[in-house]
Amino acid sequence: MKAIIVRFAFFVFATTLLISCEQSYICQCSKTYTRDDGNVTINDHATYTYKDNRVRAEQRCDNNTATGSDLGGDYTVNCAIQ
C-alpha cells in the first residue's frame, strides 16, 4: 500500500512540474495595413518574451492582437508564439 501511495505522490509531483513549467516564449507580432486602394503591406511590428507556462504565454501574446487606424491606413496586429 505504501508503494502505491509513493508512486501516486511521485506521479502528481511530476505532472505538476510539467504542467506549470515556466519557460521563455517568444511572441512575434506583425502589423498588416490595408489601404483604401486595396494594397496590403505586412511589417514586423514587435517581439515580446514571456517567461510563463505555454498556455499563459499564448494568452498574453493574443492580448497584443489589435485593430485600428493611423497615418499608414487601417491596420491589424496579429501575434503568435514562435
C-alpha atoms as one frame of an Amber mdcrd trajectory, in Angstrom:
protein
   0.000   0.000   0.000   2.854   2.388   0.806   4.400   1.728  -2.598   1.174
   2.741  -4.319   0.938   5.958  -2.305   4.581   6.818  -3.029   4.113   6.166
  -6.755   0.937   8.240  -6.815   2.636  11.123  -4.982   5.569  10.997  -7.422
   3.172  10.982 -10.388   1.296  14.016  -9.043   4.573  15.851  -8.369   5.980
  15.104 -11.839   2.733  16.088 -13.548   2.603  19.366 -11.643   6.144  20.196
 -12.704   5.382  19.517 -16.355   2.136  21.482 -16.416   3.352  24.535 -14.556
   6.831  24.616 -16.064   7.858  28.158 -16.863   9.905  28.717 -19.977  10.679
  31.677 -22.174   8.288  32.007 -25.098   8.752  34.467 -27.970   5.653  36.330
 -29.161   6.131  37.725 -32.680   3.671  40.376 -33.884   3.157  41.636 -37.413
   1.196  44.702 -38.480  -0.889  44.396 -41.652  -2.005  47.620 -43.335  -4.970
  47.649 -45.707  -5.284  50.867 -47.667  -8.337  52.259 -49.431  -6.864  51.311
 -52.815  -6.698  47.640 -51.749  -2.932  47.450 -51.253  -1.809  45.320 -48.324
   1.512  45.801 -46.525   2.810  43.496 -43.796   5.505  44.728 -41.395   7.236
  43.215 -38.391   5.690  45.083 -35.504   7.062  43.848 -32.170   8.616  40.916
 -30.369   7.838  40.078 -26.764   9.361  37.470 -24.478   7.180  35.872 -21.832
   8.556  33.677 -19.071   5.485  31.645 -18.234   3.840  28.324 -18.981   2.734
  27.742 -22.583  -0.977  28.415 -22.045  -0.474  31.714 -20.205   2.210  32.835
 -22.692  -0.205  32.228 -25.584  -2.946  34.167 -23.781  -0.612  37.085 -23.095
   0.567  37.034 -26.710  -3.026  37.013 -28.006  -3.756  40.086 -25.868  -1.427
  42.075 -28.169  -3.722  41.491 -31.148  -5.373  44.757 -32.168  -7.028  46.703
 -34.966  -7.023  50.394 -35.612  -6.111  53.208 -37.924  -3.152  55.565 -38.191
  -1.353  57.616 -40.873  -0.482  54.398 -42.740  -4.140  53.393 -43.025  -6.274
  50.747 -41.339  -4.237  48.023 -39.668  -4.467  44.724 -37.868  -1.800  43.486
 -35.451  -1.566  39.681 -35.362   0.619  37.937 -32.784   1.675  34.318 -32.337
   4.095  32.310 -30.212   7.119  31.257 -32.251
